Amino acid sequence: MQQLLAPIHAFLRCETPQTWIDVAIKSDSLEELLIDHCNCELKAAQTAIFLLRKYALDKDSGRALLAWAKPYEEFIYSQDHDVVSFLARDVKKNELVAELMPKPNFKFAANLVSPLIRLIKEEFHHFEQVLELMHKRSIEYRNIRAGRYAKGMMSYVTTHEKDILRDKLIVGAYIEARSCERFAKLAPYLDGELSKFYVSLLRSEARHYQDYLALAQLVSPEDISERVKYFGELEAELILAQDEEFRFHSGSPLAN
């Protein structure tokens, strides 16, 4: 595990504060933690779908991605959140079978497709896994307000059109890296089932961060090191700052 996490720790500018871990491992925090984790997995898939539709795929391919995401979005926006029916559905009917066609006017379009489709597939699967764990523990899915972390990161994305994709990919790298770091931080404190599950997520989250970072450099004509450093400092500020709400990516909790 340490070999897997070493690049993550080198990439991130700070570790998760112990004060966050102390709150996260409390029994009365588990419901909020798992619900927000569930939402984060779906949000990660939706973000990758947005990037592919905007930058990499033609309209028909974009519509195929929306159809792929539809059952997940219908579930979270429904009134009853019927977990049993959602998990029992025939997932083979919802597989992405369309031939995806890259946009001809963006030379890196094809490079984005394979890693982001794999990411979407894995995030959908993780969403289902978290939902199943919640159901087993009688934790009902409910809509909760997203934390300030991802929105805070995205607020610093440049307004210069030619560099927007680069910045969004760098932000994606930091979100995935932080997720990986927090799974590893939490695992030793959790019960056997949850600990095993969080450890099982480390490899895919680490790969997601590496994929995002590699794509950010690919689409940029210049070296991205300074931009990566810039977002790393912003990310650390969000993680170390005090936060009123506890969420999976929230900062240090306010003292009671």
Steps between C-alpha positions, in 0.01 A plus 500: 500500500782742584647461153161585350450801728849652473424689174168619648670644807766664283230654279277637777624804692365388836361199681143476623484663847460260791208716615310395185579133559388527864157620384477261203548188712226587750202266472258790450708623202477175304167579334617840376835357392353219290224708342746769398750238379221348289422839349869568435529183293207603281625858474837370382328303224284798402805727481681260268187472285482879476865522392454233234182655363644853490846430370541150361187341349251572226134565585377143454774367723417765757136391501613140557687612812193681631292185450766302689476740796121529497412216746747637757369854471138385509574316823657794683233745382205268569266549793520150645864395434404137449841342568382140463356556153799705391753240607290215360468649153655322203830688476578338165218703348679814614845418365657746262485324165506797263802559280646828624618740234760764592452858388706557187595859589685418823820308447511352851136385500580132453758513781234607750246233416655178629619615846186703571262224390684260731475756780124544446445125504693463824329796669156361413605167649632668815172693534313169496741344749461786749123491457496126571711548813261771618200276437655215701548743788145643475633840396245659271624697204395865515597816321755707690662826405841466340797635692704801392809304390439419131320828436783685670757330277302563183458868583870551422486344153619753244255687280734473201331254266819334379606406856166410661527128423856490637386653829196276534716193450745621766210558740378149423844364585495668842149382583589139415831519688331641810237228485773238488683657793183513711405139426844397626475726806158367597550128435688416824221650713202335330334164550631207298252525214539874446875489549540229237276693262691827539834326449356340184434848357856627533640360178226638274502843668878520467474413131226759449722776638788390278275486193364848563847644551640334188207629292545851639859503376399343168248773413729783609769633265697619804636328808227484764723478809428853621128460444504170690682674786243782496205264534688292756533802726131585457401141573709494818338825616154347459601183685668682791241779538222456752170372366153534649368190323646151516539345158731245339721779364436761767769688686584497867177492704415800713558442870179445694 
